[in-house]
Amino acid sequence: MVTSSSGAGIPKAPVIDFWTNVRSVRAAEAWRSHGALKRVAGYFGAQEAMEERSVDAVVAEMDECGVDMSVVTGMVGVDPVYPSYNYTIDEVLGWCTEHPTRLRAAMNIDGMGSISAVCRKLEEVASHPGLGVVRVIPISVNLAVNAAALYPVYERCEALGVPVSVNVGVPGPPMRVKYQDPMLLDDVLIDFPELTVVAAHMGHPWESLLIRFMRKYERLHLANSAWLADYLAPEVLRFMDSSTGRDRLIFASDAPLLPLRRALDAARGLDLSPEAMRGFLGGNAARVMGLISG
């Protein structure tokens, strides 16, 4: 079972960025040379997305913006043929050890190699107090949300008590939408009823479907990663302040693609009740990661 710091050092109303990224030198080079990634960075006007970004830069930006904790993505790092181009989960967990109250790690299944190796790695790191979530980006592995190949990952996460973040909706790069159709979450949520799932990247244009699913499945959440809060659909805003929705929406920037300051200013500008705002800005993420109870 995944462990946590039991809330040690976590404020009662924390501000948590559920998705931020570091960039190794190789990762920055990949962004500059990959046509689709360059187009995405250009769409966001984020030159920073194609530059090296250290963990020290992440923490410094958190301090500037008043963010208590960030979830930093690390590659699974088990593919013997194609080594991770970015920092591995082991490196990111090392930073979490150095900053135990400021950082949590997301293990990204991108470039996964054998699924059995991924599951072994997950079991190896699951007890680390810095692990916050496992991240599945379907377009990166050319697998649908409900692909049989991903089921062992979901099964291990359910058994270990580790939440899973799954990208849904139309992706920014010119890649196949069918892999990220949020309707496919229905299979996962039925087949793994004790699995906590965070639908990431907002799921546009299927927000209404995701709201219906969140009313149906109590372990489903929705994060606005890479989606500026200014553009949240009206039905999402209404849901966020409902008795069910106050516990379900999670703030995430996907910095540096969407700069943290810009993402956070937009989030804080939403017309929400204080209770809904506290949940969105960090309380819901803290519960999902087991940092606070309730």
C-alpha positions in Angstrom: 0.0 0.0 0.0 1.3 3.4 -0.9 2.2 5.5 2.1 2.2 9.2 2.7 3.5 11.7 5.2 0.1 11.6 6.9 -0.2 15.3 6.2 3.0 16.3 8.0 3.8 19.8 6.9 0.6 20.1 4.7 -1.4 23.2 5.4 -5.1 22.9 6.2 -5.9 24.6 2.9 -3.0 23.6 0.7 -2.3 24.9 -2.8 -1.1 22.0 -4.9 -0.2 21.9 -8.6 -1.1 18.4 -9.6 1.0 18.4 -12.8 4.3 20.1 -13.4 7.3 19.0 -15.4 11.1 19.1 -15.3 13.1 19.0 -18.5 16.5 17.3 -18.9 18.8 18.5 -21.6 17.8 15.6 -23.8 14.1 16.3 -23.1 14.5 19.9 -24.1 16.3 18.9 -27.3 13.4 16.5 -28.1 10.8 19.2 -27.7 12.8 21.5 -30.0 13.2 18.8 -32.7 9.8 17.1 -32.5 7.5 18.8 -35.0 4.2 18.0 -33.1 5.6 19.1 -29.8 7.0 22.3 -31.2 3.5 23.1 -32.6 1.9 22.5 -29.2 4.5 24.8 -27.5 3.8 27.4 -30.1 0.0 27.1 -29.6 0.5 27.9 -25.9 3.2 30.5 -26.7 5.4 28.6 -24.3 9.1 28.9 -25.4 9.9 27.6 -21.9 8.4 24.2 -22.8 11.4 23.6 -25.1 14.1 24.6 -22.6 15.8 22.8 -19.8 13.9 23.0 -16.5 15.4 21.9 -13.2 13.7 20.9 -10.0 15.3 23.9 -8.3 13.5 26.1 -10.9 10.2 24.3 -10.1 10.6 24.9 -6.3 11.6 28.6 -6.9 8.5 29.1 -9.0 6.3 27.5 -6.4 7.7 29.9 -3.8 7.0 32.9 -6.1 3.4 31.8 -6.7 2.5 30.6 -3.2 2.2 26.9 -4.1 2.7 24.5 -1.2 3.3 21.3 -3.2 3.8 20.2 -6.8 3.5 16.8 -8.4 6.6 16.4 -10.7 6.5 13.9 -13.6 9.2 11.2 -13.8 9.6 8.6 -16.6 9.0 5.0 -15.7 12.5 4.2 -17.0 12.3 0.4 -17.6 12.6 0.2 -21.4 16.0 -1.4 -22.2 15.9 -0.4 -25.8 14.7 3.2 -25.6 16.0 4.8 -22.3 14.1 7.6 -20.8 14.8 10.9 -22.5 13.7 12.8 -19.4 14.4 12.4 -15.7 13.3 9.0 -14.3 10.9 8.3 -11.5 13.9 7.3 -9.3 15.5 10.7 -9.8 12.2 12.5 -9.1 11.6 10.4 -6.0 15.1 11.5 -4.8 14.0 15.1 -5.1 10.9 14.3 -3.1 13.1 12.9 -0.4 15.0 16.2 -0.4 11.8 18.2 -0.4 9.3 16.0 1.5 6.7 18.7 2.2 7.0 20.4 -1.2 7.1 17.7 -3.9 5.4 14.5 -4.9 6.2 12.3 -7.9 4.1 11.1 -10.8 5.3 7.9 -12.5 4.7 8.4 -16.2 4.1 5.2 -18.2 5.4 6.7 -21.4 7.9 4.5 -23.3 7.1 1.7 -21.0 8.8 -1.3 -22.5 7.3 -4.6 -21.1 4.2 -4.2 -19.0 5.6 -6.7 -16.5 8.6 -4.5 -16.0 6.4 -1.5 -15.5 4.4 -3.4 -12.8 7.6 -4.5 -11.1 8.8 -0.9 -11.0 5.5 0.2 -9.6 5.7 -2.3 -6.8 9.2 -1.2 -6.1 8.4 2.5 -5.7 4.8 2.2 -4.3 5.9 2.4 -0.7 8.0 5.5 -1.2 6.3 8.4 0.6 7.0 10.7 -2.3 5.0 8.8 -4.9 1.7 10.6 -5.5 0.2 9.2 -8.7 0.8 7.0 -11.7 0.3 8.8 -15.0 -1.1 7.2 -18.2 -0.9 9.3 -21.4 -2.7 7.1 -24.0 -1.4 8.9 -27.1 2.1 8.5 -25.9 1.9 4.7 -25.8 -0.6 4.2 -28.6 -3.0 2.5 -26.4 -6.6 3.3 -25.6 -7.7 4.2 -22.1 -9.3 0.7 -21.7 -6.6 -1.3 -23.6 -6.0 -4.8 -22.2 -2.3 -4.0 -22.1 -2.9 -1.3 -19.5 -5.1 -3.4 -17.2 -2.1 -4.9 -15.3 -1.1 -1.3 -14.4 -4.6 -0.5 -13.2 -4.8 -3.7 -11.2 -1.5 -3.0 -9.5 -2.5 0.6 -8.7 -5.8 -0.5 -7.3 -4.2 -3.2 -5.1 -1.4 -0.8 -3.9 -3.8 2.1 -3.3 -2.0 4.4 -5.9 -4.2 6.8 -7.8 -4.0 6.9 -11.6 -4.1 10.0 -13.8 -5.3 9.3 -17.3 -5.3 11.9 -20.1 -8.6 12.2 -21.9 -10.1 14.4 -24.6 -8.7 15.8 -27.9 -4.9 16.0 -27.6 -3.0 19.1 -28.6 -0.5 17.2 -30.9 -1.9 15.7 -34.2 -2.4 12.3 -32.7 -5.3 9.8 -32.6 -8.2 11.1 -30.5 -9.7 7.6 -30.2 -7.1 6.6 -27.6 -8.3 9.3 -25.3 -12.1 9.0 -25.6 -13.4 9.5 -22.1 -16.2 7.1 -22.7 -13.5 4.4 -22.4 -13.1 5.3 -18.7 -16.4 3.5 -18.1 -14.8 0.1 -18.6 -11.9 1.0 -16.3 -14.1 2.4 -13.5 -16.4 -0.7 -13.6 -13.6 -3.2 -13.8 -11.5 -1.5 -11.0 -14.1 -0.2 -8.6 -11.5 0.6 -5.8 -9.2 2.5 -8.2 -9.0 6.3 -7.8 -8.8 7.9 -11.3 -8.0 11.5 -12.2 -9.1 12.4 -15.7 -6.4 14.8 -16.9 -6.3 17.6 -19.5 -10.0 18.4 -19.0 -11.5 16.0 -21.5 -12.7 18.6 -23.9 -15.1 18.5 -25.6 -16.7 15.8 -23.4 -17.0 17.8 -20.2 -20.7 17.0 -19.8 -20.0 13.2 -20.1 -17.2 13.5 -17.5 -19.6 15.3 -15.1 -22.1 12.5 -15.6 -19.4 9.9 -14.9 -18.3 11.8 -11.7 -21.9 11.7 -10.4 -21.9 7.9 -11.2 -18.4 7.0 -10.0 -17.3 8.4 -6.6 -13.6 7.7 -7.2 -13.4 9.7 -10.5 -11.9 13.2 -10.5 -11.1 15.8 -13.2 -7.9 17.9 -13.5 -7.6 21.0 -15.6 -4.0 20.4 -16.5 -2.9 22.2 -19.7 -6.4 23.9 -19.7 -6.6 27.5 -18.5 -9.4 27.9 -15.9 -10.7 30.9 -17.9 -11.9 28.4 -20.5 -13.7 26.0 -18.2 -17.2 25.2 -19.6 -20.2 26.7 -17.7 -21.4 23.3 -16.7 -18.1 22.5 -15.1 -18.2 25.6 -13.0 -21.7 24.8 -11.8 -20.6 21.3 -11.0 -17.5 22.5 -9.1 -19.8 24.3 -6.6 -22.3 21.4 -6.3 -22.4 19.1 -3.3 -20.8 16.4 -5.4 -18.4 18.5 -7.5 -16.7 20.3 -4.7 -14.6 17.2 -4.0 -13.8 16.3 -7.7 -12.0 19.1 -9.6 -8.2 19.3 -9.2 -6.0 22.3 -10.2 -3.0 21.4 -12.4 -0.9 23.6 -14.6 1.3 21.3 -16.8 4.0 23.9 -16.5 6.1 25.0 -18.3 3.6 24.4 -21.1 1.1 26.5 -19.2 3.1 28.8 -16.9 2.2 28.3 -13.2 1.6 31.9 -12.5 -0.8 32.3 -15.4 -2.6 29.0 -14.6 -2.9 29.9 -10.9 -4.1 33.5 -11.5 -6.9 32.1 -13.7 -7.9 29.5 -11.2 -8.0 32.0 -8.3 -10.2 34.3 -10.5 -13.0 31.8 -10.7 -16.4 32.7 -9.2 -16.5 29.8 -6.6 -17.5 29.5 -3.0 -14.6 29.4 -0.5 -15.2 25.7 0.0 -15.1 24.9 -3.7 -12.0 27.0 -4.2 -10.1 25.3 -1.3 -10.9 21.9 -2.8 -10.0 22.9 -6.3 -6.7 24.6 -5.4 -5.4 21.8 -3.4 -7.7 20.1 -0.9 -9.0 17.6 -3.5 -5.5 16.7 -4.7 -4.3 16.2 -1.1 -7.1 13.8 -0.5 -6.5 11.9 -3.7 -2.8 11.4 -2.7 -3.7 10.5 0.9 -2.1 13.5 2.4 -5.2 14.5 4.3 -8.3 12.5 5.2 -12.0 13.3 4.7 
